[in-house]
């Protein structure tokens, strides 16, 4: 926040309710200089006022962000939870749903993967919806295209095997690597390669990117846990705490 805005905010906390006509931008240069000197002197004598004012401002910003997230979740609930094209795993009847926007070449997505898996298996009552969200270059896009093609052609079980393999694969994603991964999992590489360049896969990725745009997803991983949006990696302990808090809200 700029100095003038800071002074104005602090001054607003200092000016009595009956003096709300105060307007710093209406001052002359001389009046403004006097005002700054008075504010500085006051804050030197009462430094706690600045701390209190900044705490109030921070809470106001947090509340505004929470309301914005709440509105985004309401407006995009169907696309997040019921798009009919994203892979769904875990407990399909779970009382908590986690939506993950992920990229196969994202280091923090790879770091989060075993912890998310542990959370879901140890909890037993969580549904996971995976949103393919390639944003880190051509290898990310080709990886997502392969995973989506496998999901569309061969279903969820085959998808999970390929998904896990792609999360560990570090080489370039080209025809050779796609054929190698397909063979490893007993899948028809020709069908996968043809599907990857088809409109069904392109439409899937386009829908994910559009949803991400509406949800202001600027990086991966991004999680939606019930009514909470988590932008970035969160350790297992933190995820468990958030799940517990979401359950408590349902009581």
Secondary structure, 3 states (H helix, E strand, C coil): CCHHHHHHHHHHHHCCHHHCCCCHHHCCHHHHHHHHHHHHHHHHHCHHHHHHHHHHHHHHHHHHHHHHHHHHHHHCHHHHHCCCCCEEEECCCCCEEEEEEECCCCHHHHHHHHHHHHHHHHHCCEEEEEEECCCCCHHHHHHHHHHHHHHHHHCHHHHHHHHHHHHHCCCCCCHHHHHHHHHHCCCCHHHHHHHHCCHHHHHHHHHHHHHHHHCCCCCCCEEEECCEEEECCCCHHHHHHHHHHHHHHHC
